[in-house]
């Protein structure tokens, strides 16, 4: 039995069974990536946006308190940026 005939059977088996499954699963995973966020990821994103809004409100309140009590707490460039 020659070397080429020794590789012929595994090559045919690969082409019949493995390659089609590989291609199917490859494109199935690509399609899943294109669908966007999963339900779990979307819920996490919404929770993060709610937390971001709360944090933004807290920072704004804290800055207002600091402006009232210690007007000179910001640097000159910060004052120009926030009061413009």
C-alpha positions as CSV (number, residue, x, y, z in Angstrom):
1,X,0.0,0.0,0.0
2,X,1.5,3.3,-1.1
3,X,1.5,6.5,0.9
4,X,-1.0,8.2,-1.4
5,X,-3.5,5.4,-1.0
6,X,-2.9,5.5,2.7
7,X,-4.0,9.2,2.8
8,X,-6.8,8.8,0.3
9,X,-9.3,7.2,2.8
10,X,-8.9,9.7,5.6
11,X,-9.1,12.6,3.1
12,X,-12.4,11.3,1.7
13,X,-13.8,10.8,5.2
14,X,-12.7,14.3,6.1
15,X,-14.4,15.7,3.0
16,X,-17.6,13.8,3.6
17,X,-18.1,14.2,7.3
18,X,-15.9,16.8,8.9
19,X,-15.7,19.6,6.3
20,X,-19.5,20.0,5.9
21,X,-20.0,20.1,9.6
22,X,-17.2,22.6,10.0
23,X,-18.6,24.9,7.3
24,X,-22.2,24.6,8.8
25,X,-21.0,25.5,12.3
26,X,-18.8,28.3,11.1
27,X,-21.6,30.1,9.3
28,X,-24.0,29.4,12.1
29,X,-21.7,31.1,14.6
30,X,-21.2,34.0,12.1
31,X,-25.0,34.5,11.8
32,X,-25.3,34.4,15.6
33,X,-22.6,37.2,15.9
34,X,-24.5,39.4,13.4
35,X,-27.8,39.2,15.3
36,X,-26.4,41.6,17.9
37,X,-26.7,41.5,21.7
38,X,-28.2,38.6,23.5
39,X,-31.1,39.1,25.9
40,X,-28.7,38.9,28.9
41,X,-26.3,41.4,27.4
42,X,-29.1,43.8,26.6
43,X,-30.4,43.6,30.2
44,X,-26.9,44.2,31.5
45,X,-26.5,47.2,29.2
46,X,-29.8,48.7,30.4
47,X,-28.8,48.2,34.0
48,X,-25.5,50.0,33.3
49,X,-27.3,52.9,31.7
50,X,-29.5,53.3,34.7
51,X,-26.5,53.2,37.0
52,X,-24.8,55.8,34.7
53,X,-27.7,58.2,35.0
54,X,-27.7,57.9,38.8
55,X,-24.0,58.4,38.9
56,X,-24.2,61.4,36.6
57,X,-26.9,62.9,38.8
58,X,-24.8,62.3,42.0
59,X,-21.8,63.9,40.4
60,X,-23.8,67.0,39.3
61,X,-25.3,67.3,42.9
62,X,-21.8,67.0,44.4
63,X,-20.4,69.6,42.1
64,X,-23.2,72.0,43.0
65,X,-22.5,71.5,46.7
66,X,-18.8,72.1,46.2
67,X,-19.5,75.2,44.1
68,X,-21.7,76.6,46.9
69,X,-19.3,75.8,49.8
70,X,-15.9,76.0,48.1
71,X,-16.2,78.1,44.9
72,X,-12.4,77.8,44.2
73,X,-12.3,74.0,44.1
74,X,-12.1,73.9,40.3
75,X,-9.1,74.8,38.3
76,X,-9.4,77.7,35.9
77,X,-9.7,75.5,32.8
78,X,-12.5,73.4,34.5
79,X,-14.4,76.6,35.3
80,X,-14.2,77.7,31.6
81,X,-15.3,74.3,30.5
82,X,-18.3,73.9,32.8
83,X,-19.5,77.5,32.8
84,X,-19.4,78.1,29.1
